[in-house]
């Protein structure tokens, strides 16, 4: 298991991003009371459906307190919160709604003496299961204390504390994720059901990227939405934008569009396309926005035009499809927006799902949106921004570029393998990390945004179940500012999932950092090592082929479609959980302190 032990000293101050409320502590443990036993409560059901909201019923056989460290719904406020504590008298039964973690097979609740205030919790780098099995529950470490409910709520919330925790007893609850009978395992059935799921995301990518000819479509001549080149009044982009508006409206989101034009120094006006945003209004702090975005435009053909590098062995620029860059990110935003629009629970803050125009031409859509936000909404503050750009071709894929069929351009009939790039994103021919990038950051050799870094790690370790694959990258004083990410990645044995702060930004999150001073969280995969990056071969089939490692002796030896759906599921859930945490308590920019 990979660990960066040098960062443990920061956990006590950063775990506040995980359990959030006003500080309140104390311990009412009485050593003379009877020893608590798992048999002191009855829990139903004994198996929860992973990745779904559902009832959890707890009946007490004696006076006891119960710590539930998972997402629950407060029945009074109808808001989600990260965990709670129940005080239960003998014979009492309580029912609550819980979101069972989606990608792990075990959840836990914990028992202690009635009225216990302080509870042990896991390290952000490990799951509840790993923590219990190694005996972490019996060791001094991180802890939380209960906080009285707000006036509009009924559940205790939790806050980190340095006080000693009382003794507690774990109760294991099995989790089992449902699968859709419409798909086989090779087609991604293991990731086909839930509040959000990877197969739904894949289906959206395939739908938008459908190259089947349609002679009745004057925009792009295809069933899908191709040729989405922003600017110049492109009919295909206009057509795609209308599709997005209709999709978001059908979810029940309130849709706003922002059309804009760019004027050059000579006064020539470029009729740019427009941004499309769907809103789910918050009911407590409606003017505090959480924005989830991806760019919908694709790389336009220039110079050599649409020439397939598989045939020529050399790359030009431009694509008709843009499945990976960035229909994948677009589809994850749509999936999360649809799920949250349809859930019967309220959000404190307004959730905004935006699809940007003009990213490939210099972040023009997101830059204009953020630069003019104060003029349009003077009372609004964007609290956090999540960016999805080129995410999905990453672990659990890897092991080498695809060969055979229509592939080529490298050795034999293979696409060229990704090569190490010491001053770029960490990767090599075998390992293509999933990247979680956080900013703004001014330093490569220390964490400027530790709360968001450890929140991301916390979510990944349990709900996403990747504690063995993920690690935090932080440079050291003896690292080069240009090569530290790659150097540290190699030193830490090439983790498949990397969480790091970046001092530079190549996608739409830069607009939020620069114009709004917003802290951002982004998800990405293989970029410069992907042979079809900004090429005509950036298709759905290319993504599948790159993710196939059945015969490569790497990873879980799964089909490309299974691995791709798995990756999309992992990223969409990670981003969704982040939104739930941020709705309870946004992560503020530490550089503003």
N, C-alpha and C positions, 0 to 999 in steps of 0.2 A: 504494500500500500504506500502510495507516495504521500509524503508529508513535508511541509516546510516549517520545521519546528521553530525557526527564528522568528516567525510571525506570531507565535502564541502569546507573547507579551502584550499584543494589541487587542486580544480577544475580549478582555474584560471591559474595555471601553467601547468596542465596536459591536458587541452583542446587543447593545441597546437598539440597534436597527432591526433586530429580530423580534423582540418582545417589547412593545412600546406603550408607555403611558407615563403618568407622573410617578415619581419615586415614592414608595411606601413599603416598609419592611417590618419584620418582627417574627417571632417564632413562638407558637403556643404549644409546642410539643411537650408532652408529659411522659417522662420515662417510666412512670408507674402504670401507665395504661397497658392493656393487653397488646401483644404483638399483632400488627396488621397482617392479614393473610389474603391471598388472591381469592379465596373462597368467601370473603366478606361481601362481595357484590356478585350479582348476576348480570352479564352483559349480553344483549341481543341486538342484532344477529351475531352469531359467532364468526361469521365470515362477511366482510363488507365488500361491496362492488368497487373495485379500484377506479378512481377517476370520475366518480359520480357523487352528487349530493344525495344524501339519504338519511333516514332516521337512525339514531343510535339510542337504545333504551338501556338505562342502568338502574338496577334495583339494589338497595342496600340492606344487608342482613344485620348491620350494626352501625353505630355512628361512625362516619368516615368522611374524609375529604378525597375528592377525585381530581386529578390533574389531567386535562386533555390537551396534548401539545400539537394539535392539528387544526386546520381551518374549520371553524364552526360559524353558525349563523346565530346572532343574538336575536331572540324571539321578539324583544320589545322594539329594537331599532330596525330590524331586518337587514343589518349590515354584517358582512363577513369580518371575522377577526382571527388573529393567529393565536388560538388556544384560550382556555379558561380554566377555572377551578370551581367545582361544585361542592358544597357542604350538604351532606345527606344524613338524615336521622334514620334510625332503625325502622325498616318497613317502608321507607319512602322510595318512590320510583320517579325518575326524571327522564324525559325524552328531549333530545336536541337533534339539530340537523348538522351533519358533518360532511365535509368534502374529503373522501378517502384518498390518500396519496395515489397517484395514477400509475407509477412505474416501479413499484416495489411490492414485495409479497407480504409485508408485515407492518401493522400499525401497533401502537402501544398507548395505553392509559396507565396512570400511576395512582396508587392508593397511599394514604397516610392518615394519621390521627385527625380526628375532627378538628377543624379550625387551623390546620397547618398553613402557615403563611409563606414559607420559603421552600422552594423545590429545586432539586438538582436538574440540570439540563445537559444535553450532549454538547460536545465540541462541534463547531460548524463544519469541520472536515469529516465528520462521520455520521452515519445514519443512527436512528434510535436503536435499530436492531444490533448494529455493531457495538454501540455504546453499552447496551444491556449485556450483551454476551461477553464483553471483555471485563465486566464488573465496574464500569465507570460510574454506575449509580451509587456504588459504595465508597467512592473516592471523593475527596474535596475537589471542587472545580467550579465551573460556571453555575450560576443559580438565578432564579427569578422569584419575584414576590408578587403577590396579588395586589391589585389596585381597585378601589371602589368603582362601581359602574358610573358612567356619566349619567346625567339626569334623564337622557333620552334612551338609556340602555338598561339591561338587567343583568348582564354577565360581567363578572370580574374580568379585567384585562391584566396584562402581565408586564413587569418591568424588570430589567436586570438589576441585580443587587450583589454586593460583596459580602452579605451576611451568610452565615453558615446555614445550609439547607437541613431540613428535617429528614429523617429516614423515610423512604418510600419503597413501595413494592410494585413491580411491573406486572401488567396483565397484557398478554399478547392477543392481538386480534388479527386473524388471517385476512388477506386481501386477495381477491381474484378479479381480474379484468375480463369483462365480457368481450366476445369477438363477434364480428358480423359473419353470418353464414354465406354472404355473397363473395367472400374472398378466401383463398387458401393461405397457408402460412407464407408461401413464397410470394404471394401478392400483398402481404402486409396485414393479414387478418389480426395478428396480435396487437396491432395498433390502430384498430378500426372502430372502436367504440369509446365513449366517454364524453365529458363536458366539452372537450376539444379532442381531436384525434388526428394522427398523421395521414390516415388514408383519405379523409375529407380534404385535407390540404393538397395531397397529391392529385385528387380528382379535379380540384380547381385549377391546378397548374396545367393538367392535361386538357381541360376544357378551354382555357384561355389560349393555349399553345397549339390548338388543333389546326394542323396544316391541310386538312382535307379541302380540296378546291370547292368553292361556291361561286359559280359564275354570276349569281344574282346579287352578290355583295360588291358594291362599287368601291368600298373603302380599301379592302385588301384582297378580295377574291378568295377568301378562305372562311371556313366555318368558325375558327377561333378569332382572336384579336391580334393580328400580326402587324408588322410595320409601324409600331408605336413610337415613331420618331417625333419628339416634341419640337415645336416651332414650325414656322412657315405655314401655319394654318393647315397642317397635315390632316387630311380627311380621316385616315385610319386612327390617328390618336383621338380625334374628336369622337369617332364612333366608339372607341374603347372607353372614353370618359363617360359617354352616355350609358354604357353597360355598367360601369361602376356605380353611377348614380342610381340606376334601377336596382342593382344588387343591394346596396346599403339601405335604400328605401324599403325594400322587401323585408329586410331584417327588423325593421321598426326603428332604425336610427333616424335622427333628424339630420338631413344632408345639407351641407353648404358647399358651394363651389366658388373658386376664386380665379377669375380669368385675368391675365395680365399680359403686357407686351414689354419688349425690351427695345430701347432706343439707343443706337450707337452714337459715337461722337459726331457723325456727319448728319445726324437727324433721321437716319433710316430706321423705320419701325419694323421689328420682327414680331409678327402676331403669334406669340407663344400660346401653347395650349394652357390648360388650367389644372389647379389642384382640386381634389375632391376629398371632402372630410365628412365623416359620419359622427354624430354626437349622441352619447347617452348621458343625459343631464344628471348631475349629482343633486342630492336632496339636502345636504348639510352645508357643504362648501362649494356651491355651484361655480364660483369664480376661480376656484383652484382646479386647474386642468392637468390631467395625465394624458400624454399624447403617445400614440403607438403608430409608427409610420414606416413606409417603404416607398421607394420610387417605382413608378409604373412605366416610365419611358424606357426605351431600349437604345442601344448604340446604333446610330445611323451609319449607313455605308458612305465611305469617303474613299478617295484615291482609287485603289483597285476594285472597290465595290465588294459585292457579295461573292467572294471566291473561297471555296472550301479548302482549308489548310490540310485536310486529309489527302487531298489530291495533289496540291502543289508543294506541300512540305514547308510552306511559309505562311505567315499570318499577315492579314491586312487589317481591316477594321470595319465592323458593322455586321448587323444581323437582322433577319426578318422576325425571329421568334423570341429570343431572349428568355428562354425557359428558366435558366439559372439566375441570370442577371437582367430583370429581377422579378420575373413572374412568381418565383418561389417566395420571396419576401412579401409580395403583394397578396398571395394566397394565404399566407399565415396571418396577415393583418385582417383579411376578410373573415377567416375562420374564427379568430378571436372576437372580432366585432359581432359576428352573428351569434356566437355563444353567449356573450355578455348581454347583448340586446334582448335575448330571449329568456334570460334567467329571471326567476321571480323574486330576486333579492335586490335591494337598493344599493347604490354606491354613494359614499359621502361626497366624493369629488366627481367632477364631470370627466368622462372618459371620451377621448377623441381619437378616431381612427382615420388617419390621413394617408392618401396616396399622392405622391409628389410628381410634378412634371419637371422636366429639364435637369435632372440630376446629372445625366451624362454630358450635358453642356456646361457644367460648372455649378451644380446645386442651385440652379436658378429658382426652381419652384419653392423649395423649403426656405431659401434665403429671403425671397419676397414675402412669404407667409409670415415668417418670424419678424422680419424687419417692419412690417406694417401692422402687426398684431395690436400694438398699443393704440394705433389710430382707430382700429375697428372695435377693439374691446379694451378700453382704458382701465377697467377694473379687474382684468383677468391676469393671473399669474400662472405660467406653465411650471408646475412643480417638478415633474420628471418627464423624460422622453426616452422611449425605447425604439431602437432602429433595427430594421431587418434588411440586410443587403447581401446577396450572394451567400445564403445559408442553406445547407443541406448536403452539398458534396463535401463531406468531411467524415470523421469517425462516426459510425462504425464501418464506413468504407475505408479503402486504403489498400496498400500492398502492391501497387503498381498500376500504370495506365492500361487501358483496355487494348486488346489486340483482335485482329480478324475482322471479318465483315467489311464495313466501310471505313474502318479506322486506318490510320497511316500518318506519315509525317515524321515518325521517329524511326527507330530500328525496325527493319522488316515491315510487317503490317500492323505495327503498334503506334499508338499516339505516344509522343515523348513523355517520359516520366517526369513528374515534378522534381526539381532540383533544389538543393539547399540555397537559400538566399540570406546571407548573414545579416544584411541590413534591411530585410523585409519581414513578412510574416513567417513565423516558424513553420517549417515543413521539410520533408525530404521525400524520396521516392516511395517510402513505405508508409509513413505516418502523416496524415493530413488532419491536424487538430481542428476541432470545433473551437471557435474563438469567442470569448465573451469579453468585450472591450468596454472600458469605463473611462469617463472623462468629465470635465477637463482635468488635466494633470500638468503640473509644471516640472515634475521630477521623475527621473527614471529609477532612482535608487531609494525611493521610499514611497509609501502609499499616501496619496493626497486625499483619496476618497475611501477610507477604510470601511465605513458603514455599508456602502453599496458593494464593495468587494466581498465582504463577509456575508452579506445577505445573499449574494449570488451563490457563494459556496454553500451556505446553509440550505438553500433550495435544492441545489444539485446533489447534495449528499444523501438526502432522504427521499423527497418527492420524486426526483428524477433518477435516483439510484445509480449515481456515477461516482461515488466516493473513491473508487479504485482507479478511475480514469482521470479525474480532474486535479489540477494543482494551480496555485497562484504563482504568477511570475513577477518578481521584483528584482531590479538590477542591484548590483553592489557597487561600491565606490571604485573598485578596480575594473568594472565593466566599461566598455565603450558606450557612449550615448547612442551611437549608430547601430551597434550590433547586440545590445544587451538582451533583447527578447530572444533571439536565436541562441545566444550563448547560454543563457539561463535555462532555456528549454532543453538543451542538450545536457547540461549539468544535472538537471532533474529527471533524466532518463526519458526524455521525449514524451511527456504526458499527452494523452489523446484529446483532452479538453483543457484549455488554458483560460484562466481569468487574469486579466492584467489591465493596468491603466496605460493609456496611450497619450503621448504628448502631441501627437498629430492626429488629424481626422480627415478621412478620404471620402466620407459619405455625408448624408443629410444631417447626421448628428452634429456636424461642425456648425451648421446654421444655428442650432439651438444653443450651443456653447458660446458662440461668438456674439449673437444678437440678443439672447435672452439670459445669458449666464446660467443656463439650466444644466444640472448634472444629467448625464446621459448614460444609457446602458444599451449596448449593441450586440447582435449575434451575427456571426459570419463563419464561413468555411474556407475552402481552398479558393484562392484568387489567381495570382500570377502563374501558378503552376498548372492551372486548368487550361488545356490546349485549346479549348473552344471559347475561352473568355473573350467577349466582344467579337465573336466570329459567327459566320453563318451557320455553323454546326452546333450552336448553343440551343439544343433541342431537348425535349423530354427524354428521348431514347439515349442521347449522349449522357445525360445525368445518370440514367439507370445503368448504362455500361460502365461508367466510372465507379459506381458504387458496388459493382459485382465483385465479390472476393471468394466465390465458391472454390475456385481452383488456384488461388494465389497463396495459400498457406498463411494467411494473415486474418486476424480478427475472428469473427464467428462463422466464417465460411458460408455466408448466406447469399441469396440471389441479390442482384442489384436493386430490384424493386422492393424486396423486403428491407434491405438496408436503408434505402432512400426513404421509405415510409417511416421507418424507425427514427431516422435522423430528424425528419420533419415533425414527427410526434414529440420528440425530445425537446426541440427548440420551441415549438408552440406552447407546450406545457410550461417550460421554464419562463417564457415571457408572460404567460397568463398568471402564474403564481407571483411573479414580480409585481404585476399590476395589482393583485389582491393585497399584497403587503403594502404597496405604495398608497393604496386607497386608505388603509388604516393609518399609516403614517408615512408621508413622503420622505425621501432621503434628501436632505438639504446639501447644497454645495459647500463642502468643508473649506474651500478656499475663500469663501465669503466671511468666515469667522474672524 
